[in-house]
Amino acid sequence: MLDWWSGFNDPALDQLLALSEQRSTALAVATANIEAARATSQSQQSGLLPSATANASVMRSGTNADNSQKVPASTTRSGALDASWELDLFGKTRNEIKAADARVEARVSDWHDARVSLAAEVADDYVQYRACRLLEAAYREELTSQQQTIKATELSAASGLKSTADLALVRASAASSASSLTAQAAECEVLVKSLSELTGGDELKVRALLRSGRKGIPVPKQFLVKSLPADLLRQRPDINSLEKELAANAFEVGAAEADLYPSLSLSGSLTLNGSSVAGKSVPWSFGPSLSLPIFDGGLRRAAVRTAKANYDAASANYRAGILAAVKEVEVALVHLDSAHRQLSDATVAAREYRAYFQSVDENWRAGGASVLDREEARRSAQSAEITLIGLRRDAVEYWIALYKALGGGWSADSSPHMTKGGT
């Protein structure tokens, strides 16, 4: 999955993604859920095998009394082996095993879904951070220019060439830019905190990675959606999880229906008794037993209805998941197309507004334009530049959203790297 993110060609982003995957609490929870599901599956599989228990004891007994009532000490030894095996005649246990196995697959898909979501969130925050710093630089550059303008206007006002109203206007504009710069810097800090939380809390390491990365907004390699969104739904781990849950509920219906029929068990026992007084004996027993569900107050049939209701709910969740996935893909495509259509116009607007401001600025310095004309031109140029940066950021975010909506590079053939003890 990380191969796609390498298309950004940004080592800092690659390291942040790897760090988040190593330290994510969400992935840790998903991994624990897989282990729990596997344990449940193993527990269900034991129902197909015979069970046996054994116990043994040694006891020394006697009576201390007068000669006429004294009982000599004796040793009694006993050992017992009990075995039973319920034959799965109607498939109850087999269906329970299949349901548990399906839920293992569902939990693995949940792990992949958490991984895709985590990577998308880290990349999204990273793109926002880079755009935030560009906006901060734009505000700072503008503020520096305005401060120089204040100095020039102060000199002109002192010599009577400029009015005090012009000076007040440029000072107010500079103060407004300073306020915007402060707010933008704070927003960048918030994004640093968010990235730190996603990558395990090591803020110093996150800041070092952000300093080492590329300063502009990273742009991924584009990919083509060659088929309809509905054909791509099976690439989504969340849809696969819903499908496996639906299958598990179907198997549970079969298990509940099988429980309506008789059950046959084979059981036997072997006991070894030995006493220093009575000698040895070896009683044993073996035979089948049949259990007939004659009357249970409707318990089993209620279980069947519950299983069927759970299946209906899972089916509805599956259909809802598909509809939501189709919408997510289509919305991402619409947003992405819109952003790309706006980018070319926004680029032209930013360039021309900047050229217009430079022309008005030169005219103002020559005394041919008012400070109000200059401020209006400056605000238009700044607004166009901010819009362009925002659109570039949005376009990349929509690519990330589309990639996530299409499954994030997940494959049903891959699985989390786990050992018997976890990750």
SVG drawing of the C-alpha trace seen along z (x, -y; Angstrom):
<svg xmlns="http://www.w3.org/2000/svg" viewBox="-43 -69 59 127">
<polyline fill="none" stroke="black" stroke-width="0.4" points="0.0,0.0 2.9,-2.4 4.0,-2.1 1.3,-4.5 2.3,-7.1 5.9,-6.9 4.4,-8.6 4.5,-11.9 8.3,-11.6 8.5,-13.1 10.7,-11.1 9.3,-13.0 5.8,-11.8 7.1,-8.2 8.7,-8.2 5.6,-9.7 3.4,-7.0 5.8,-4.3 6.0,-5.8 2.2,-5.9 1.8,-2.3 4.4,-1.2 2.8,-3.1 -0.9,-3.3 -3.3,-2.4 -6.0,-1.9 -4.0,0.8 -3.1,2.3 -6.8,2.6 -7.5,4.1 -4.7,6.6 -6.1,7.7 -9.5,8.1 -8.0,10.5 -6.4,12.6 -9.7,12.7 -11.5,13.9 -8.9,16.5 -9.2,17.8 -13.0,18.0 -12.5,20.0 -10.2,22.4 -12.6,22.8 -15.4,23.7 -13.2,26.2 -12.7,28.1 -16.4,29.1 -15.7,31.6 -13.2,33.5 -13.8,35.9 -13.2,34.6 -11.6,36.6 -10.9,35.9 -8.9,37.9 -8.5,37.7 -6.6,39.7 -6.4,39.9 -4.6,41.7 -6.0,41.9 -4.6,43.4 -7.2,44.2 -7.5,46.1 -8.9,45.8 -7.0,45.2 -8.8,46.7 -8.7,49.5 -7.6,52.9 -11.2,54.0 -12.1,51.1 -8.9,50.4 -8.9,50.5 -5.6,51.1 -4.4,48.3 -5.1,49.0 -4.4,47.3 -7.0,46.6 -6.1,45.7 -8.4,44.6 -8.2,43.3 -10.9,42.4 -11.1,41.5 -14.2,40.0 -14.6,39.4 -17.4,38.0 -18.0,37.1 -21.0,35.4 -21.6,36.3 -22.3,33.3 -25.1,35.0 -26.9,31.9 -24.0,29.5 -24.5,27.2 -20.8,27.2 -19.6,27.0 -21.7,23.9 -20.4,22.4 -16.9,23.0 -17.6,21.4 -19.2,18.4 -16.1,17.9 -13.7,18.3 -15.7,15.7 -15.4,13.3 -11.6,13.8 -11.6,12.7 -13.8,9.7 -11.5,8.6 -8.5,8.9 -10.4,6.6 -11.1,4.2 -7.3,4.1 -6.7,3.2 -9.5,0.6 -7.9,-1.0 -4.5,-1.0 -5.9,-2.7 -7.8,-5.3 -4.7,-6.0 -2.4,-6.5 -5.0,-8.7 -5.4,-10.8 -1.6,-11.2 -1.2,-12.2 -4.1,-14.6 -2.7,-16.3 0.7,-16.5 -0.7,-18.1 -2.6,-20.6 0.5,-21.4 2.5,-22.1 -0.2,-24.4 -0.5,-26.0 3.2,-26.9 2.8,-28.3 -0.1,-30.5 2.0,-31.6 4.9,-32.6 2.5,-34.6 1.1,-36.5 4.6,-37.1 5.9,-38.3 2.9,-40.6 3.4,-41.9 7.0,-42.7 6.1,-44.6 3.4,-46.5 5.8,-47.4 8.2,-48.9 5.2,-50.8 4.4,-52.2 7.9,-53.6 7.7,-55.2 4.3,-56.6 5.4,-57.9 8.2,-59.9 5.8,-61.3 3.3,-62.2 5.9,-64.0 6.9,-66.0 3.3,-66.8 3.3,-64.7 0.9,-62.1 -2.1,-62.6 -2.5,-61.1 -5.5,-59.2 -3.2,-57.3 -0.9,-56.5 -3.8,-55.2 -5.0,-53.0 -1.6,-51.3 -1.1,-50.8 -4.6,-49.2 -3.9,-46.9 -0.6,-45.8 -2.3,-45.1 -4.9,-43.0 -2.1,-41.1 -0.3,-40.5 -3.5,-39.1 -3.9,-36.8 -0.3,-35.6 -0.7,-34.8 -3.9,-32.8 -2.2,-30.9 0.8,-30.1 -1.5,-28.7 -3.3,-26.6 0.1,-25.1 0.9,-24.2 -2.4,-22.4 -1.6,-20.3 1.8,-19.4 0.0,-18.3 -2.4,-16.2 0.5,-14.5 2.2,-13.9 -0.8,-12.1 -1.2,-10.0 2.4,-8.9 2.6,-7.9 3.2,-11.2 6.9,-11.9 6.5,-15.5 10.2,-16.3 10.7,-13.5 7.6,-14.8 9.0,-18.4 12.4,-17.1 10.7,-15.2 8.7,-18.2 11.7,-20.4 13.5,-17.9 10.7,-17.4 9.9,-19.3 8.5,-22.8 5.8,-22.8 2.5,-20.9 3.4,-17.3 1.7,-16.1 1.0,-12.4 1.3,-10.5 -2.1,-10.4 -3.9,-7.1 -6.9,-6.3 -10.2,-5.0 -10.8,-2.6 -14.1,-1.2 -17.3,-2.2 -17.1,-2.7 -19.4,0.2 -16.9,2.5 -14.2,1.3 -16.1,1.9 -14.5,5.2 -11.2,3.4 -12.5,1.8 -11.6,3.6 -14.7,2.2 -17.0,3.7 -15.2,7.0 -15.6,6.9 -19.4,6.3 -19.5,9.2 -17.8,11.6 -20.1,10.5 -23.1,11.3 -21.6,14.7 -21.0,15.3 -24.6,14.5 -25.8,16.9 -23.8,19.7 -25.3,18.8 -28.8,19.3 -27.7,22.7 -26.3,23.5 -29.5,22.4 -31.7,24.4 -29.5,27.5 -30.0,27.1 -33.7,27.9 -32.9,31.5 -31.8,34.4 -28.2,34.7 -26.2,38.0 -23.3,38.4 -20.9,41.3 -19.6,41.4 -17.7,43.8 -15.8,44.1 -13.1,46.2 -12.4,46.4 -9.5,48.0 -10.0,48.7 -7.4,50.3 -7.3,50.9 -4.9,52.7 -7.9,54.2 -10.6,54.8 -8.3,55.4 -8.7,54.0 -11.7,53.3 -12.0,51.9 -15.6,50.8 -16.2,49.3 -19.1,48.1 -19.6,47.1 -22.6,46.3 -24.5,43.7 -27.0,41.2 -29.7,39.4 -31.0,36.0 -34.4,35.0 -35.5,31.4 -39.2,32.2 -40.1,29.1 -37.9,26.1 -40.5,23.3 -39.7,22.1 -36.0,21.4 -34.5,23.0 -37.0,21.5 -36.5,18.1 -32.8,18.6 -33.5,19.3 -35.6,16.1 -32.8,14.1 -30.2,15.5 -32.4,14.7 -33.0,11.2 -29.3,10.7 -28.8,11.9 -31.4,9.4 -29.6,6.6 -26.2,7.6 -27.7,7.7 -29.1,4.2 -25.7,3.0 -24.0,4.6 -26.3,2.8 -25.9,-0.5 -22.1,0.0 -22.2,0.5 -24.3,-2.6 -22.1,-4.7 -19.0,-3.5 -20.4,-4.3 -21.3,-7.8 -17.9,-8.3 -16.1,-7.4 -18.4,-9.6 -18.2,-12.5 -14.4,-12.3 -14.3,-12.2 -16.6,-15.3 -14.5,-17.3 -11.3,-16.3 -12.6,-17.3 -13.9,-20.6 -10.6,-21.4 -8.6,-20.7 -11.0,-22.8 -10.6,-25.7 -6.8,-25.4 -6.0,-26.8 -8.3,-29.8 -7.0,-30.4 -3.4,-30.3 -4.2,-33.0 -6.1,-35.1 -3.2,-35.0 -0.7,-35.9 -2.7,-38.8 -3.8,-40.2 -0.1,-40.2 0.8,-42.1 -2.0,-44.5 -0.9,-45.2 2.7,-45.8 1.5,-48.3 -0.7,-50.1 2.1,-50.0 4.5,-51.7 1.9,-54.3 1.3,-54.9 5.0,-55.4 5.0,-57.9 2.0,-59.7 -0.4,-58.8 -2.6,-56.4 -4.2,-56.7 -3.3,-54.5 -6.9,-53.1 -6.4,-52.0 -3.1,-50.3 -4.7,-48.5 -7.6,-47.2 -5.1,-45.9 -3.0,-44.4 -6.0,-42.6 -7.1,-41.3 -3.6,-39.9 -3.3,-38.3 -6.8,-36.8 -6.0,-35.3 -2.8,-33.8 -4.5,-32.3 -7.2,-30.9 -4.6,-29.3 -2.8,-27.7 -6.1,-26.4 -7.1,-24.9 -3.7,-23.1 -4.1,-21.7 -7.7,-20.7 -6.8,-18.9 -4.2,-16.7 -6.7,-16.1 -9.3,-14.9 -6.8,-12.6 -6.2,-11.1 -9.9,-10.8 -10.4,-9.1 -7.5,-6.7 -9.1,-5.9 -12.5,-5.5 -11.1,-2.9 -9.6,-0.8 -6.3,-2.4 -4.3,0.3 -5.7,3.0 -5.7,6.6 -7.7,9.5 -4.6,11.7 -2.5,9.6 -2.8,9.9 -1.3,8.1 2.1,9.4 1.3,11.2 2.7,13.9 0.8,16.0 1.3,13.4 0.2,10.4 2.2,8.0"/>
</svg>
